[in-house]
Amino acid sequence: MNASIEQNLMSKIRALSPQQLAEVEDFVEFLAAKAKKRAALDRLLTIAPALEAAGTEPMSEEEIAAEVAAVRAERREQSRGR
């Protein structure tokens, strides 16, 4: 990031109220999560041709939903353990 842009942002952040700072933090976390999801999708799309060439059967919507639910449950458990 350009140093002057960073300084400008930090100056603006310092002037925010605690509530506004919390909103900024939430938004930054949202952007990071969005980028992480996009990267995961890109990785999946990269391996999709190899899976198809290997003759792997596609997952049903129910199987995908079950996998997503399992991962979410695992993440909830991990966040509770922090």
N, CA, C and O atoms as a CHARMM CRD file, in Angstrom:
* protein
*
  328
    1    1 MET  N      0.85100  -1.16800   0.00000 PROA 1      0.00000
    2    1 MET  CA     0.00000   0.00000   0.00000 PROA 1      0.00000
    3    1 MET  C      0.90100   1.23700   0.00000 PROA 1      0.00000
    4    1 MET  O      1.92900   1.26800   0.67600 PROA 1      0.00000
    5    2 ASN  N      0.51100   2.22500  -0.74600 PROA 2      0.00000
    6    2 ASN  CA     1.22600   3.48800  -0.80800 PROA 2      0.00000
    7    2 ASN  C      1.24800   4.11000   0.58600 PROA 2      0.00000
    8    2 ASN  O      0.22700   4.13400   1.27300 PROA 2      0.00000
    9    3 ALA  N      2.41600   4.61300   1.00600 PROA 3      0.00000
   10    3 ALA  CA     2.57600   5.16000   2.35800 PROA 3      0.00000
   11    3 ALA  C      1.64800   6.34000   2.60600 PROA 3      0.00000
   12    3 ALA  O      1.11800   6.47900   3.70900 PROA 3      0.00000
   13    4 SER  N      1.44100   7.19000   1.61200 PROA 4      0.00000
   14    4 SER  CA     0.56700   8.34300   1.83000 PROA 4      0.00000
   15    4 SER  C     -0.89300   7.91400   1.96500 PROA 4      0.00000
   16    4 SER  O     -1.64700   8.50600   2.73700 PROA 4      0.00000
   17    5 ILE  N     -1.28700   6.89500   1.22100 PROA 5      0.00000
   18    5 ILE  CA    -2.65300   6.36900   1.36000 PROA 5      0.00000
   19    5 ILE  C     -2.83200   5.77700   2.75000 PROA 5      0.00000
   20    5 ILE  O     -3.84600   6.00400   3.41000 PROA 5      0.00000
   21    6 GLU  N     -1.83600   5.01800   3.18400 PROA 6      0.00000
   22    6 GLU  CA    -1.90600   4.40900   4.51400 PROA 6      0.00000
   23    6 GLU  C     -1.98000   5.48100   5.59400 PROA 6      0.00000
   24    6 GLU  O     -2.78000   5.36200   6.52300 PROA 6      0.00000
   25    7 GLN  N     -1.17100   6.51400   5.49200 PROA 7      0.00000
   26    7 GLN  CA    -1.20100   7.60000   6.48000 PROA 7      0.00000
   27    7 GLN  C     -2.55500   8.30400   6.47200 PROA 7      0.00000
   28    7 GLN  O     -3.09500   8.63400   7.52800 PROA 7      0.00000
   29    8 ASN  N     -3.09400   8.52900   5.28900 PROA 8      0.00000
   30    8 ASN  CA    -4.39900   9.17900   5.16400 PROA 8      0.00000
   31    8 ASN  C     -5.49300   8.33300   5.82500 PROA 8      0.00000
   32    8 ASN  O     -6.33300   8.85100   6.55900 PROA 8      0.00000
   33    9 LEU  N     -5.46800   7.02200   5.55100 PROA 9      0.00000
   34    9 LEU  CA    -6.45500   6.13000   6.17200 PROA 9      0.00000
   35    9 LEU  C     -6.31300   6.10700   7.69100 PROA 9      0.00000
   36    9 LEU  O     -7.30600   6.18200   8.41400 PROA 9      0.00000
   37   10 MET  N     -5.08600   6.00500   8.16500 PROA 10     0.00000
   38   10 MET  CA    -4.87200   5.95200   9.61400 PROA 10     0.00000
   39   10 MET  C     -5.34200   7.23500  10.28100 PROA 10     0.00000
   40   10 MET  O     -5.89500   7.19400  11.38100 PROA 10     0.00000
   41   11 SER  N     -5.12900   8.37800   9.62600 PROA 11     0.00000
   42   11 SER  CA    -5.59500   9.65300  10.16800 PROA 11     0.00000
   43   11 SER  C     -7.11700   9.64500  10.28500 PROA 11     0.00000
   44   11 SER  O     -7.66700  10.08900  11.29200 PROA 11     0.00000
   45   12 LYS  N     -7.78000   9.15300   9.27900 PROA 12     0.00000
   46   12 LYS  CA    -9.24400   9.09100   9.30200 PROA 12     0.00000
   47   12 LYS  C     -9.72900   8.10300  10.35400 PROA 12     0.00000
   48   12 LYS  O    -10.71100   8.37000  11.04700 PROA 12     0.00000
   49   13 ILE  N     -9.06000   6.98000  10.48000 PROA 13     0.00000
   50   13 ILE  CA    -9.45200   5.96500  11.46900 PROA 13     0.00000
   51   13 ILE  C     -9.31800   6.51000  12.88100 PROA 13     0.00000
   52   13 ILE  O    -10.18500   6.27200  13.72200 PROA 13     0.00000
   53   14 ARG  N     -8.24500   7.23600  13.14900 PROA 14     0.00000
   54   14 ARG  CA    -8.03600   7.79700  14.49000 PROA 14     0.00000
   55   14 ARG  C     -9.14600   8.77500  14.89600 PROA 14     0.00000
   56   14 ARG  O     -9.39500   8.97600  16.08500 PROA 14     0.00000
   57   15 ALA  N     -9.80100   9.37200  13.91700 PROA 15     0.00000
   58   15 ALA  CA   -10.85300  10.36000  14.21000 PROA 15     0.00000
   59   15 ALA  C    -12.22200   9.71700  14.44700 PROA 15     0.00000
   60   15 ALA  O    -13.17600  10.41700  14.78700 PROA 15     0.00000
   61   16 LEU  N    -12.33300   8.41400  14.27600 PROA 16     0.00000
   62   16 LEU  CA   -13.62800   7.73700  14.40400 PROA 16     0.00000
   63   16 LEU  C    -13.99100   7.47100  15.86000 PROA 16     0.00000
   64   16 LEU  O    -13.12900   7.36000  16.73100 PROA 16     0.00000
   65   17 SER  N    -15.29600   7.37400  16.09000 PROA 17     0.00000
   66   17 SER  CA   -15.80000   6.99800  17.41100 PROA 17     0.00000
   67   17 SER  C    -15.60600   5.49700  17.62000 PROA 17     0.00000
   68   17 SER  O    -15.37200   4.76600  16.65600 PROA 17     0.00000
   69   18 PRO  N    -15.69900   5.03200  18.85700 PROA 18     0.00000
   70   18 PRO  CA   -15.57500   3.58800  19.09800 PROA 18     0.00000
   71   18 PRO  C    -16.58400   2.75700  18.28400 PROA 18     0.00000
   72   18 PRO  O    -16.24100   1.69300  17.77000 PROA 18     0.00000
   73   19 GLN  N    -17.81800   3.24800  18.17200 PROA 19     0.00000
   74   19 GLN  CA   -18.83100   2.53100  17.38900 PROA 19     0.00000
   75   19 GLN  C    -18.41500   2.45900  15.92500 PROA 19     0.00000
   76   19 GLN  O    -18.53600   1.41000  15.29300 PROA 19     0.00000
   77   20 GLN  N    -17.93100   3.55800  15.39300 PROA 20     0.00000
   78   20 GLN  CA   -17.49200   3.57000  14.00200 PROA 20     0.00000
   79   20 GLN  C    -16.28600   2.66100  13.79000 PROA 20     0.00000
   80   20 GLN  O    -16.17700   1.99700  12.75800 PROA 20     0.00000
   81   21 LEU  N    -15.38300   2.63200  14.76400 PROA 21     0.00000
   82   21 LEU  CA   -14.22800   1.73800  14.68200 PROA 21     0.00000
   83   21 LEU  C    -14.68000   0.28200  14.62500 PROA 21     0.00000
   84   21 LEU  O    -14.11800  -0.51900  13.87700 PROA 21     0.00000
   85   22 ALA  N    -15.69000  -0.05600  15.41100 PROA 22     0.00000
   86   22 ALA  CA   -16.22600  -1.41700  15.39100 PROA 22     0.00000
   87   22 ALA  C    -16.80400  -1.73600  14.01900 PROA 22     0.00000
   88   22 ALA  O    -16.64000  -2.85300  13.52800 PROA 22     0.00000
   89   23 GLU  N    -17.47500  -0.77800  13.39600 PROA 23     0.00000
   90   23 GLU  CA   -18.03500  -0.98200  12.06100 PROA 23     0.00000
   91   23 GLU  C    -16.92400  -1.17300  11.02500 PROA 23     0.00000
   92   23 GLU  O    -17.02800  -2.02100  10.13900 PROA 23     0.00000
   93   24 VAL  N    -15.86800  -0.37800  11.14800 PROA 24     0.00000
   94   24 VAL  CA   -14.73100  -0.51500  10.23400 PROA 24     0.00000
   95   24 VAL  C    -14.10900  -1.90500  10.39300 PROA 24     0.00000
   96   24 VAL  O    -13.79000  -2.56800   9.40600 PROA 24     0.00000
   97   25 GLU  N    -13.94200  -2.33300  11.63400 PROA 25     0.00000
   98   25 GLU  CA   -13.37000  -3.65100  11.88700 PROA 25     0.00000
   99   25 GLU  C    -14.24300  -4.75300  11.27900 PROA 25     0.00000
  100   25 GLU  O    -13.72800  -5.68300  10.65800 PROA 25     0.00000
  101   26 ASP  N    -15.55000  -4.64700  11.45500 PROA 26     0.00000
  102   26 ASP  CA   -16.46700  -5.62800  10.86400 PROA 26     0.00000
  103   26 ASP  C    -16.34000  -5.65300   9.34900 PROA 26     0.00000
  104   26 ASP  O    -16.32700  -6.72100   8.73700 PROA 26     0.00000
  105   27 PHE  N    -16.24700  -4.47400   8.75000 PROA 27     0.00000
  106   27 PHE  CA   -16.14200  -4.40500   7.29500 PROA 27     0.00000
  107   27 PHE  C    -14.83300  -5.00300   6.80300 PROA 27     0.00000
  108   27 PHE  O    -14.81300  -5.71200   5.79700 PROA 27     0.00000
  109   28 VAL  N    -13.74400  -4.72300   7.50200 PROA 28     0.00000
  110   28 VAL  CA   -12.44500  -5.29000   7.11900 PROA 28     0.00000
  111   28 VAL  C    -12.48800  -6.81100   7.22900 PROA 28     0.00000
  112   28 VAL  O    -11.96100  -7.51000   6.36400 PROA 28     0.00000
  113   29 GLU  N    -13.10400  -7.31900   8.27600 PROA 29     0.00000
  114   29 GLU  CA   -13.25000  -8.77000   8.42700 PROA 29     0.00000
  115   29 GLU  C    -14.10300  -9.34700   7.30700 PROA 29     0.00000
  116   29 GLU  O    -13.80600 -10.42500   6.79100 PROA 29     0.00000
  117   30 PHE  N    -15.16500  -8.63300   6.92700 PROA 30     0.00000
  118   30 PHE  CA   -16.00300  -9.06700   5.81200 PROA 30     0.00000
  119   30 PHE  C    -15.18500  -9.14700   4.52700 PROA 30     0.00000
  120   30 PHE  O    -15.27600 -10.13200   3.79400 PROA 30     0.00000
  121   31 LEU  N    -14.39000  -8.12300   4.25000 PROA 31     0.00000
  122   31 LEU  CA   -13.56600  -8.12000   3.03900 PROA 31     0.00000
  123   31 LEU  C    -12.56600  -9.26800   3.04300 PROA 31     0.00000
  124   31 LEU  O    -12.34400  -9.90400   2.01300 PROA 31     0.00000
  125   32 ALA  N    -11.96000  -9.53600   4.20000 PROA 32     0.00000
  126   32 ALA  CA   -11.00100 -10.62900   4.30300 PROA 32     0.00000
  127   32 ALA  C    -11.69000 -11.97800   4.06800 PROA 32     0.00000
  128   32 ALA  O    -11.14700 -12.83900   3.37500 PROA 32     0.00000
  129   33 ALA  N    -12.87300 -12.16100   4.63800 PROA 33     0.00000
  130   33 ALA  CA   -13.61800 -13.40600   4.44500 PROA 33     0.00000
  131   33 ALA  C    -14.02200 -13.58000   2.98900 PROA 33     0.00000
  132   33 ALA  O    -13.96600 -14.68200   2.44300 PROA 33     0.00000
  133   34 LYS  N    -14.43000 -12.47800   2.36800 PROA 34     0.00000
  134   34 LYS  CA   -14.81600 -12.52000   0.96200 PROA 34     0.00000
  135   34 LYS  C    -13.62800 -12.93400   0.08700 PROA 34     0.00000
  136   34 LYS  O    -13.78100 -13.74200  -0.82900 PROA 34     0.00000
  137   35 ALA  N    -12.46000 -12.38600   0.36900 PROA 35     0.00000
  138   35 ALA  CA   -11.25900 -12.73800  -0.38900 PROA 35     0.00000
  139   35 ALA  C    -10.88700 -14.20700  -0.16200 PROA 35     0.00000
  140   35 ALA  O    -10.46100 -14.89700  -1.08800 PROA 35     0.00000
  141   36 LYS  N    -11.05100 -14.67200   1.06900 PROA 36     0.00000
  142   36 LYS  CA   -10.73500 -16.06500   1.39000 PROA 36     0.00000
  143   36 LYS  C    -11.67200 -17.02000   0.64400 PROA 36     0.00000
  144   36 LYS  O    -11.23500 -18.04600   0.12300 PROA 36     0.00000
  145   37 LYS  N    -12.96000 -16.67600   0.59900 PROA 37     0.00000
  146   37 LYS  CA   -13.92700 -17.50800  -0.12500 PROA 37     0.00000
  147   37 LYS  C    -13.61400 -17.52600  -1.61100 PROA 37     0.00000
  148   37 LYS  O    -13.71100 -18.56800  -2.26000 PROA 37     0.00000
  149   38 ARG  N    -13.23700 -16.37100  -2.15000 PROA 38     0.00000
  150   38 ARG  CA   -12.91100 -16.28700  -3.58100 PROA 38     0.00000
  151   38 ARG  C    -11.68500 -17.13800  -3.89300 PROA 38     0.00000
  152   38 ARG  O    -11.64600 -17.82600  -4.91300 PROA 38     0.00000
  153   39 ALA  N    -10.68700 -17.09400  -3.01800 PROA 39     0.00000
  154   39 ALA  CA    -9.48200 -17.89600  -3.21800 PROA 39     0.00000
  155   39 ALA  C     -9.81300 -19.38700  -3.17400 PROA 39     0.00000
  156   39 ALA  O     -9.26900 -20.16600  -3.95600 PROA 39     0.00000
  157   40 ALA  N    -10.70000 -19.78500  -2.26400 PROA 40     0.00000
  158   40 ALA  CA   -11.10300 -21.18700  -2.17600 PROA 40     0.00000
  159   40 ALA  C    -11.84100 -21.61100  -3.44200 PROA 40     0.00000
  160   40 ALA  O    -11.62000 -22.70900  -3.95300 PROA 40     0.00000
  161   41 LEU  N    -12.70700 -20.75300  -3.94300 PROA 41     0.00000
  162   41 LEU  CA   -13.42000 -21.05800  -5.18600 PROA 41     0.00000
  163   41 LEU  C    -12.45000 -21.17800  -6.34900 PROA 41     0.00000
  164   41 LEU  O    -12.57000 -22.08000  -7.17800 PROA 41     0.00000
  165   42 ASP  N    -11.49300 -20.27200  -6.40600 PROA 42     0.00000
  166   42 ASP  CA   -10.48600 -20.33700  -7.47400 PROA 42     0.00000
  167   42 ASP  C     -9.70300 -21.64200  -7.41700 PROA 42     0.00000
  168   42 ASP  O     -9.42800 -22.24400  -8.45500 PROA 42     0.00000
  169   43 ARG  N     -9.33600 -22.09200  -6.19400 PROA 43     0.00000
  170   43 ARG  CA    -8.62000 -23.37400  -6.05300 PROA 43     0.00000
  171   43 ARG  C     -9.49400 -24.53100  -6.51900 PROA 43     0.00000
  172   43 ARG  O     -9.01500 -25.44700  -7.18700 PROA 43     0.00000
  173   44 LEU  N    -10.77700 -24.48900  -6.16600 PROA 44     0.00000
  174   44 LEU  CA   -11.70200 -25.53600  -6.56700 PROA 44     0.00000
  175   44 LEU  C    -11.83300 -25.58100  -8.08600 PROA 44     0.00000
  176   44 LEU  O    -11.80300 -26.65200  -8.69000 PROA 44     0.00000
  177   45 LEU  N    -11.97700 -24.41900  -8.68700 PROA 45     0.00000
  178   45 LEU  CA   -12.11300 -24.36800 -10.13900 PROA 45     0.00000
  179   45 LEU  C    -10.84000 -24.84900 -10.84000 PROA 45     0.00000
  180   45 LEU  O    -10.90500 -25.37200 -11.95300 PROA 45     0.00000
  181   46 THR  N     -9.70700 -24.67700 -10.20500 PROA 46     0.00000
  182   46 THR  CA    -8.43700 -25.13200 -10.76600 PROA 46     0.00000
  183   46 THR  C     -8.37500 -26.66100 -10.81300 PROA 46     0.00000
  184   46 THR  O     -7.85000 -27.22900 -11.77000 PROA 46     0.00000
  185   47 ILE  N     -8.90100 -27.32300  -9.79700 PROA 47     0.00000
  186   47 ILE  CA    -8.81300 -28.78400  -9.76000 PROA 47     0.00000
  187   47 ILE  C    -10.00300 -29.48300 -10.40100 PROA 47     0.00000
  188   47 ILE  O     -9.96600 -30.69500 -10.60900 PROA 47     0.00000
  189   48 ALA  N    -11.06000 -28.73700 -10.71800 PROA 48     0.00000
  190   48 ALA  CA   -12.26700 -29.35000 -11.29000 PROA 48     0.00000
  191   48 ALA  C    -11.98200 -30.16400 -12.54600 PROA 48     0.00000
  192   48 ALA  O    -12.50700 -31.27300 -12.65600 PROA 48     0.00000
  193   49 PRO  N    -11.18100 -29.68500 -13.50400 PROA 49     0.00000
  194   49 PRO  CA   -10.91200 -30.49700 -14.69600 PROA 49     0.00000
  195   49 PRO  C    -10.20400 -31.82200 -14.36200 PROA 49     0.00000
  196   49 PRO  O    -10.47500 -32.84900 -14.98400 PROA 49     0.00000
  197   50 ALA  N     -9.30600 -31.78700 -13.38800 PROA 50     0.00000
  198   50 ALA  CA    -8.60200 -33.01400 -13.00500 PROA 50     0.00000
  199   50 ALA  C     -9.57300 -34.02300 -12.38600 PROA 50     0.00000
  200   50 ALA  O     -9.47900 -35.22300 -12.64100 PROA 50     0.00000
  201   51 LEU  N    -10.49900 -33.52600 -11.57800 PROA 51     0.00000
  202   51 LEU  CA   -11.49600 -34.42200 -10.98100 PROA 51     0.00000
  203   51 LEU  C    -12.37900 -35.04000 -12.05600 PROA 51     0.00000
  204   51 LEU  O    -12.68900 -36.23100 -12.01300 PROA 51     0.00000
  205   52 GLU  N    -12.77400 -34.22800 -13.00700 PROA 52     0.00000
  206   52 GLU  CA   -13.61700 -34.73000 -14.09300 PROA 52     0.00000
  207   52 GLU  C    -12.85500 -35.76100 -14.92400 PROA 52     0.00000
  208   52 GLU  O    -13.41500 -36.79200 -15.29600 PROA 52     0.00000
  209   53 ALA  N    -11.59000 -35.49000 -15.21600 PROA 53     0.00000
  210   53 ALA  CA   -10.77500 -36.42000 -16.00800 PROA 53     0.00000
  211   53 ALA  C    -10.54600 -37.73100 -15.26800 PROA 53     0.00000
  212   53 ALA  O    -10.38900 -38.78100 -15.89200 PROA 53     0.00000
  213   54 ALA  N    -10.52600 -37.67600 -13.94700 PROA 54     0.00000
  214   54 ALA  CA   -10.31700 -38.88100 -13.14500 PROA 54     0.00000
  215   54 ALA  C    -11.58500 -39.71100 -13.02900 PROA 54     0.00000
  216   54 ALA  O    -11.56100 -40.81300 -12.48000 PROA 54     0.00000
  217   55 GLY  N    -12.68400 -39.19100 -13.54100 PROA 55     0.00000
  218   55 GLY  CA   -13.93600 -39.93400 -13.48900 PROA 55     0.00000
  219   55 GLY  C    -14.63000 -39.85800 -12.14900 PROA 55     0.00000
  220   55 GLY  O    -15.47400 -40.69900 -11.84100 PROA 55     0.00000
  221   56 THR  N    -14.29400 -38.87200 -11.35200 PROA 56     0.00000
  222   56 THR  CA   -14.90900 -38.70200 -10.04200 PROA 56     0.00000
  223   56 THR  C    -16.36300 -38.28800 -10.20400 PROA 56     0.00000
  224   56 THR  O    -16.68400 -37.38000 -10.97000 PROA 56     0.00000
  225   57 GLU  N    -17.22500 -38.96100  -9.47700 PROA 57     0.00000
  226   57 GLU  CA   -18.65200 -38.63900  -9.53400 PROA 57     0.00000
  227   57 GLU  C    -18.90700 -37.29500  -8.86700 PROA 57     0.00000
  228   57 GLU  O    -18.36600 -37.02900  -7.79400 PROA 57     0.00000
  229   58 PRO  N    -19.71600 -36.45100  -9.47900 PROA 58     0.00000
  230   58 PRO  CA   -20.04200 -35.17200  -8.83000 PROA 58     0.00000
  231   58 PRO  C    -20.87400 -35.40400  -7.57500 PROA 58     0.00000
  232   58 PRO  O    -21.62100 -36.37800  -7.48100 PROA 58     0.00000
  233   59 MET  N    -20.73400 -34.50500  -6.62300 PROA 59     0.00000
  234   59 MET  CA   -21.50500 -34.60600  -5.38700 PROA 59     0.00000
  235   59 MET  C    -22.91600 -34.08900  -5.63100 PROA 59     0.00000
  236   59 MET  O    -23.13400 -33.18600  -6.43900 PROA 59     0.00000
  237   60 SER  N    -23.86300 -34.68000  -4.91800 PROA 60     0.00000
  238   60 SER  CA   -25.24100 -34.18700  -4.99400 PROA 60     0.00000
  239   60 SER  C    -25.35200 -32.92000  -4.14600 PROA 60     0.00000
  240   60 SER  O    -24.47800 -32.62800  -3.33000 PROA 60     0.00000
  241   61 GLU  N    -26.42900 -32.17900  -4.34800 PROA 61     0.00000
  242   61 GLU  CA   -26.63900 -30.98200  -3.53800 PROA 61     0.00000
  243   61 GLU  C    -26.75600 -31.33400  -2.05700 PROA 61     0.00000
  244   61 GLU  O    -26.31200 -30.57600  -1.19400 PROA 61     0.00000
  245   62 GLU  N    -27.35400 -32.48000  -1.77200 PROA 62     0.00000
  246   62 GLU  CA   -27.49400 -32.91200  -0.38100 PROA 62     0.00000
  247   62 GLU  C    -26.13000 -33.20900   0.23300 PROA 62     0.00000
  248   62 GLU  O    -25.88100 -32.86400   1.38800 PROA 62     0.00000
  249   63 GLU  N    -25.24300 -33.85100  -0.53800 PROA 63     0.00000
  250   63 GLU  CA   -23.89600 -34.15300  -0.03800 PROA 63     0.00000
  251   63 GLU  C    -23.10700 -32.86900   0.20000 PROA 63     0.00000
  252   63 GLU  O    -22.38200 -32.75400   1.18900 PROA 63     0.00000
  253   64 ILE  N    -23.24800 -31.91900  -0.69500 PROA 64     0.00000
  254   64 ILE  CA   -22.56100 -30.63500  -0.52800 PROA 64     0.00000
  255   64 ILE  C    -23.07400 -29.93200   0.71900 PROA 64     0.00000
  256   64 ILE  O    -22.28500 -29.42400   1.51600 PROA 64     0.00000
  257   65 ALA  N    -24.38700 -29.89900   0.89100 PROA 65     0.00000
  258   65 ALA  CA   -24.98400 -29.25500   2.06000 PROA 65     0.00000
  259   65 ALA  C    -24.50800 -29.91600   3.35000 PROA 65     0.00000
  260   65 ALA  O    -24.24000 -29.23200   4.33800 PROA 65     0.00000
  261   66 ALA  N    -24.40200 -31.23200   3.34300 PROA 66     0.00000
  262   66 ALA  CA   -23.92400 -31.95100   4.53000 PROA 66     0.00000
  263   66 ALA  C    -22.46500 -31.60100   4.83000 PROA 66     0.00000
  264   66 ALA  O    -22.09700 -31.41500   5.99000 PROA 66     0.00000
  265   67 GLU  N    -21.64100 -31.51100   3.79500 PROA 67     0.00000
  266   67 GLU  CA   -20.23600 -31.15000   3.98300 PROA 67     0.00000
  267   67 GLU  C    -20.11300 -29.73200   4.54600 PROA 67     0.00000
  268   67 GLU  O    -19.33500 -29.48800   5.46800 PROA 67     0.00000
  269   68 VAL  N    -20.88100 -28.81100   3.98800 PROA 68     0.00000
  270   68 VAL  CA   -20.85400 -27.42300   4.45700 PROA 68     0.00000
  271   68 VAL  C    -21.29400 -27.36300   5.91600 PROA 68     0.00000
  272   68 VAL  O    -20.67000 -26.67700   6.72500 PROA 68     0.00000
  273   69 ALA  N    -22.35000 -28.06800   6.25000 PROA 69     0.00000
  274   69 ALA  CA   -22.84100 -28.08200   7.63000 PROA 69     0.00000
  275   69 ALA  C    -21.79500 -28.64500   8.58400 PROA 69     0.00000
  276   69 ALA  O    -21.62800 -28.13800   9.69400 PROA 69     0.00000
  277   70 ALA  N    -21.09700 -29.67900   8.16400 PROA 70     0.00000
  278   70 ALA  CA   -20.07000 -30.28700   9.01500 PROA 70     0.00000
  279   70 ALA  C    -18.91600 -29.31800   9.24900 PROA 70     0.00000
  280   70 ALA  O    -18.42500 -29.20100  10.37200 PROA 70     0.00000
  281   71 VAL  N    -18.48600 -28.63200   8.21400 PROA 71     0.00000
  282   71 VAL  CA   -17.38200 -27.67800   8.36300 PROA 71     0.00000
  283   71 VAL  C    -17.80500 -26.51800   9.25500 PROA 71     0.00000
  284   71 VAL  O    -17.03500 -26.07300  10.10700 PROA 71     0.00000
  285   72 ARG  N    -19.01700 -26.03100   9.06300 PROA 72     0.00000
  286   72 ARG  CA   -19.50200 -24.93000   9.90400 PROA 72     0.00000
  287   72 ARG  C    -19.58600 -25.34200  11.36700 PROA 72     0.00000
  288   72 ARG  O    -19.22800 -24.56700  12.25300 PROA 72     0.00000
  289   73 ALA  N    -20.05400 -26.55400  11.62200 PROA 73     0.00000
  290   73 ALA  CA   -20.13700 -27.05100  12.99900 PROA 73     0.00000
  291   73 ALA  C    -18.74600 -27.15100  13.61000 PROA 73     0.00000
  292   73 ALA  O    -18.54600 -26.80800  14.77500 PROA 73     0.00000
  293   74 GLU  N    -17.78800 -27.62200  12.82000 PROA 74     0.00000
  294   74 GLU  CA   -16.41100 -27.73800  13.30500 PROA 74     0.00000
  295   74 GLU  C    -15.83600 -26.35500  13.63200 PROA 74     0.00000
  296   74 GLU  O    -15.16200 -26.18400  14.64900 PROA 74     0.00000
  297   75 ARG  N    -16.09900 -25.39200  12.78500 PROA 75     0.00000
  298   75 ARG  CA   -15.60400 -24.02800  13.02500 PROA 75     0.00000
  299   75 ARG  C    -16.24600 -23.42800  14.27100 PROA 75     0.00000
  300   75 ARG  O    -15.58300 -22.73100  15.04000 PROA 75     0.00000
  301   76 ARG  N    -17.54600 -23.69900  14.47300 PROA 76     0.00000
  302   76 ARG  CA   -18.20800 -23.18800  15.67800 PROA 76     0.00000
  303   76 ARG  C    -17.55200 -23.77300  16.92300 PROA 76     0.00000
  304   76 ARG  O    -17.30900 -23.05600  17.89400 PROA 76     0.00000
  305   77 GLU  N    -17.26800 -25.05600  16.89900 PROA 77     0.00000
  306   77 GLU  CA   -16.62700 -25.71100  18.02200 PROA 77     0.00000
  307   77 GLU  C    -15.23800 -25.12800  18.28300 PROA 77     0.00000
  308   77 GLU  O    -14.85000 -24.91000  19.43000 PROA 77     0.00000
  309   78 GLN  N    -14.50000 -24.87800  17.20500 PROA 78     0.00000
  310   78 GLN  CA   -13.15900 -24.30900  17.34800 PROA 78     0.00000
  311   78 GLN  C    -13.22900 -22.89500  17.92100 PROA 78     0.00000
  312   78 GLN  O    -12.40100 -22.52500  18.75400 PROA 78     0.00000
  313   79 SER  N    -14.20800 -22.10200  17.48500 PROA 79     0.00000
  314   79 SER  CA   -14.31100 -20.73200  17.98300 PROA 79     0.00000
  315   79 SER  C    -14.73900 -20.69900  19.45100 PROA 79     0.00000
  316   79 SER  O    -14.37500 -19.77900  20.18300 PROA 79     0.00000
  317   80 ARG  N    -15.50700 -21.69500  19.88000 PROA 80     0.00000
  318   80 ARG  CA   -15.90300 -21.77200  21.28400 PROA 80     0.00000
  319   80 ARG  C    -14.72000 -22.13300  22.16900 PROA 80     0.00000
  320   80 ARG  O    -14.66900 -21.74500  23.33700 PROA 80     0.00000
  321   81 GLY  N    -13.77100 -22.87600  21.61000 PROA 81     0.00000
  322   81 GLY  CA   -12.61900 -23.32800  22.37000 PROA 81     0.00000
  323   81 GLY  C    -11.53100 -22.28400  22.52300 PROA 81     0.00000
  324   81 GLY  O    -10.53800 -22.52400  23.21000 PROA 81     0.00000
  325   82 ARG  N    -11.70000 -21.12600  21.89500 PROA 82     0.00000
  326   82 ARG  CA   -10.66200 -20.08500  21.95800 PROA 82     0.00000
  327   82 ARG  C    -10.54700 -19.48200  23.30800 PROA 82     0.00000
  328   82 ARG  O     -9.72100 -18.59400  23.51900 PROA 82     0.00000
